[in-house]
Structures are given as C-alpha cells and as structure tokens.
Amino acid sequence: MKRAINEEVFQMMVLDGLRSCGKSLSTAAAQGNVDSVRRILQDHRVEPDTLNEFGKTALQVMMMGCTSVACVLLDHGADPNIQDRCGVTPAHDAARTGFLDTLRVLVDYGASVNVPDHSGALPIHIAIRESNWDVVEFLAPLSNLGHQDNAGSKPLDVARDACAPEIVELLENLMASSSN
C-alpha cells in the first residue's frame, strides 16, 4: 500500500513539473521572447506541445504577431493543427487577429485552413467577420469555400453579410473557376 502512495505522489510531482515547464514555455511564447522559447526547448528539453495550466500549448498562446516564435516552436515539432477545447487552432487565431505573416508560417509548416472550430467556422469565416481582408485573400484559394459553419453559412454568405463587395467578387470568381 505504501508503495502505491509513493508512486501516486511521484506521478503528481512529474505532472506538476510538466505543468511548470508548459507554463514557462507558454509565458515566453506569449511575451514574444524568442530567446527564452529557444532556451526552454533546447536546454530544458521541453516538448513544444506541452500544455500550460490552462490546457493550451505555447503555439496557441504565442504573441500572434511574432512569427519568429512560431518558427522556433514549429522547428521543434509543435503541431500547427492542435485544437483547444473550443476547436480553435492557431490558424483560427491568426485569421482572427489579422497576422498574415504568422498565418503564412503556420501554413508553410502544415497547418490546415480547413479544420472547423466547434462552431463549424473555418479560419476564412473568422477573417471575413473580422474584416481582415489580406488574410481573406490569402486563405480564399486554400479554403473549402463550400464549407458551411454550424449556422449554415459559407464564406460567401459571411462576406455578403459583412457588406464586402470586393470579397464577394473574389470568392465568386474562385468558386466559378474551381467548378470549371
């Protein structure tokens, strides 16, 4: 019996240590501190997808405008398609916040722009709603434009609702060319 308790205590200590490492990595990423992120990954051998105390990875909480942090995490094997409990991926976050350079890096490292969050929204749905037009232009040729979110809206519907005639035209042209 005493041995089982010791093993349980040991497992709790290991888990606490992992949370602490995840917290340090996430904090450095959220602050955009590239050197600290690199040091934690290399010197402390922390896995890039280690969860912090909120159940998020460093890539999910990183300063979205800091592409160098994204590159370091991705170079060390971070999963660009990891979803949080709401189904949100780093690509959704980059689309929401309008950081095109970060989104490009994520896509270059294999991020899918066709993974829906729990509301069924793809990153393009979010970029349109947030009026991040340069992001929409980047995402449009890569996205499944026939995908409907949980409300039944395709990206074209969202663009019409947003009164964005240039984006409506872009999406209509892409859809017409893909059907040919």
C-alpha positions as CSV (number, residue, x, y, z in Angstrom):
1,M,0.0,0.0,0.0
2,K,2.8,2.4,0.9
3,R,4.4,1.8,-2.5
4,A,1.2,2.7,-4.4
5,I,1.1,6.0,-2.5
6,N,4.7,6.8,-3.3
7,E,4.1,6.1,-7.0
8,E,1.0,8.3,-6.9
9,V,3.0,11.1,-5.2
10,F,5.8,10.6,-7.8
11,Q,3.3,10.8,-10.7
12,M,1.8,14.0,-9.2
13,M,5.3,15.5,-8.9
14,V,6.0,14.6,-12.6
15,L,2.7,16.1,-13.7
16,D,3.4,19.3,-11.7
17,G,6.9,19.6,-13.3
18,L,5.4,19.2,-16.7
19,R,2.8,21.9,-16.0
20,S,5.6,24.2,-14.7
21,C,7.6,23.7,-17.9
22,G,4.5,24.2,-20.0
23,K,3.8,27.4,-18.1
24,S,7.3,28.7,-18.6
25,L,7.2,27.9,-22.4
26,S,3.8,29.4,-22.8
27,T,4.8,32.6,-20.9
28,A,7.9,33.1,-23.0
29,A,5.8,32.5,-26.2
30,A,3.0,34.9,-25.1
31,Q,5.6,37.5,-24.4
32,G,7.2,37.0,-27.8
33,N,10.5,36.1,-26.2
34,V,12.3,34.1,-28.9
35,D,15.5,33.5,-26.9
36,S,13.6,32.2,-23.9
37,V,11.4,29.9,-26.1
38,R,14.5,28.5,-27.8
39,R,16.4,28.0,-24.5
40,I,13.4,26.3,-22.8
41,L,13.0,24.0,-25.8
42,Q,16.7,23.2,-26.3
43,D,18.3,23.4,-22.8
44,H,15.4,22.1,-20.8
45,R,14.2,19.7,-23.5
46,V,10.6,20.7,-23.1
47,E,8.2,19.3,-25.7
48,P,6.8,22.1,-27.8
49,D,3.2,20.9,-27.3
50,T,3.5,20.8,-23.5
51,L,0.3,22.1,-22.0
52,N,0.2,25.1,-19.6
53,E,-2.1,25.3,-16.6
54,F,-5.0,26.3,-18.9
55,G,-4.6,23.3,-21.2
56,K,-3.0,25.3,-24.0
57,T,0.2,24.9,-25.9
58,A,2.8,27.7,-26.5
59,L,1.7,27.9,-30.1
60,Q,-1.8,28.5,-29.0
61,V,-0.9,31.4,-26.7
62,M,2.1,32.9,-28.5
63,M,2.2,36.5,-29.4
64,M,0.5,36.1,-32.8
65,G,2.5,38.9,-34.4
66,C,5.8,37.3,-33.5
67,T,6.5,34.9,-36.5
68,S,9.9,34.1,-35.1
69,V,8.4,32.5,-32.0
70,A,6.1,30.5,-34.3
71,C,9.1,29.4,-36.4
72,V,11.1,28.2,-33.3
73,L,8.1,26.3,-31.9
74,L,7.4,24.7,-35.3
75,D,11.0,23.9,-36.0
76,H,11.0,22.0,-32.7
77,G,8.0,20.0,-33.8
78,A,5.0,21.9,-32.5
79,D,1.7,20.7,-34.0
80,P,0.2,23.6,-36.1
81,N,-3.2,21.8,-36.2
82,I,-3.7,21.3,-32.4
83,Q,-7.1,22.4,-31.3
84,D,-8.1,23.9,-27.9
85,R,-11.3,22.8,-26.1
86,C,-13.3,25.1,-28.5
87,G,-11.8,23.6,-31.6
88,V,-9.8,26.7,-32.3
89,T,-6.4,26.2,-34.0
90,P,-3.5,28.7,-34.2
91,A,-4.7,29.3,-37.8
92,H,-8.1,30.5,-36.5
93,D,-6.3,32.8,-34.0
94,A,-4.0,34.2,-36.7
95,A,-7.1,34.8,-39.0
96,R,-9.0,36.5,-36.2
97,T,-6.2,38.8,-35.2
98,G,-5.1,39.5,-38.8
99,F,-1.5,38.4,-38.6
100,L,-0.9,37.3,-42.2
101,D,2.8,36.6,-41.8
102,T,2.2,34.2,-38.9
103,L,-0.6,32.5,-40.8
104,R,1.7,32.0,-43.7
105,V,4.3,30.4,-41.4
106,L,1.7,28.1,-39.9
107,V,0.5,27.0,-43.4
108,D,4.1,26.5,-44.5
109,Y,4.6,24.1,-41.6
110,G,1.4,22.2,-42.4
111,A,-1.4,24.0,-40.7
112,S,-4.7,23.1,-42.4
113,V,-7.0,26.1,-43.1
114,N,-9.9,23.7,-43.4
115,V,-10.2,22.5,-39.8
116,P,-13.5,23.8,-38.4
117,D,-13.8,25.0,-34.8
118,H,-16.7,23.9,-32.7
119,S,-19.0,26.5,-34.3
120,G,-18.1,25.0,-37.6
121,A,-16.1,28.1,-38.7
122,L,-13.0,27.8,-40.8
123,P,-10.3,30.5,-40.4
124,I,-11.7,32.2,-43.6
125,H,-15.1,32.6,-41.9
126,I,-13.4,34.3,-39.0
127,A,-11.1,36.5,-41.1
128,I,-14.2,37.8,-43.1
129,R,-16.1,38.5,-39.9
130,E,-13.1,40.4,-38.5
131,S,-12.6,42.3,-41.8
132,N,-9.0,41.1,-42.2
133,W,-9.1,41.3,-46.0
134,D,-5.4,40.5,-46.7
135,V,-5.9,37.3,-44.7
136,V,-9.1,36.5,-46.6
137,E,-7.3,37.0,-49.9
138,F,-4.5,34.6,-48.7
139,L,-7.0,32.0,-47.3
140,A,-9.5,32.0,-50.1
141,P,-7.6,29.9,-52.7
142,L,-6.6,27.4,-49.9
143,S,-10.0,27.1,-48.2
144,N,-13.0,24.9,-48.8
145,L,-15.4,27.6,-49.9
146,G,-18.3,25.2,-49.9
147,H,-17.9,24.6,-46.2
148,Q,-20.8,25.7,-44.0
149,D,-20.5,26.6,-40.4
150,N,-23.0,25.4,-37.8
151,A,-25.3,28.3,-38.8
152,G,-25.3,27.1,-42.4
153,S,-23.1,30.0,-43.7
154,K,-20.5,29.5,-46.3
155,P,-17.7,32.1,-46.6
156,L,-19.5,33.8,-49.4
157,D,-22.6,34.2,-47.2
158,V,-20.4,35.7,-44.5
159,A,-18.9,38.1,-47.0
160,R,-22.3,39.2,-48.2
161,D,-23.5,39.7,-44.6
162,A,-20.3,41.8,-44.0
163,C,-21.2,44.0,-47.0
164,A,-17.8,43.4,-48.5
165,P,-18.4,43.5,-52.3
166,E,-14.7,43.0,-53.2
167,I,-14.5,39.8,-51.1
168,V,-17.8,38.6,-52.5
169,E,-16.4,39.1,-56.0
170,L,-13.2,37.3,-55.1
171,L,-15.0,34.3,-53.6
172,E,-17.5,34.1,-56.5
173,N,-14.6,34.2,-59.0
174,L,-12.7,31.5,-57.1
175,M,-15.8,29.3,-56.9
176,A,-16.6,29.8,-60.6
177,S,-13.0,28.9,-61.6
178,S,-12.9,25.8,-59.4
179,S,-16.2,24.5,-60.9
180,N,-14.7,24.7,-64.4
